[in-house]
Amino acid sequence: MSNYSQIRFRGHRKDVVEIAKQFDAFKKIPEKYTESSRIGGFISIISRLLIVYLIYQEITNYLDATLKYAFKPDLDMDDKIKLHVDITIATSCM
């Protein structure tokens, strides 16, 4: 018996593309059922450019952010704080 007799066969390795196709929420429709148009292509290009622009803006805003700390004490000392205390004492009842 060889050392490899205890190892299970896990199947053939799949490409990353094949794995991604399994997780695809919107399956590709065959071309005979689709109709392409110029306006559809234009909208696709504009939407992708908009997505790239928005991602770029979010990254630059994240990297350029500065934290501003401000300490402002409460100067209105006339207000009173309500404090409710509930105490339980473990004693025998008489």
HUGIKA-V198655 format. One record per backbone hydrogen bond with DSSP energy under -1.0 kcal/mol. NH is the residue of the N-H (numbers start at 1). CO is the residue of the C=O. Records with the same first field share a line. If there is no record, write none. Layout:
BEGIN
NH=CO + CO
END
This chain:
BEGIN
5=2
19=15
20=16
21=17
22=18
23=19
33=30
34=31
41=37
42=38
43=39
44=40
45=41
46=42
47=43
48=44
49=45
50=46
51=47
52=48
53=49
54=50
55=51
56=52
57=53
58=54
59=55
60=56
61=57
62=58
63=59
64=60
77=75
91=89
END
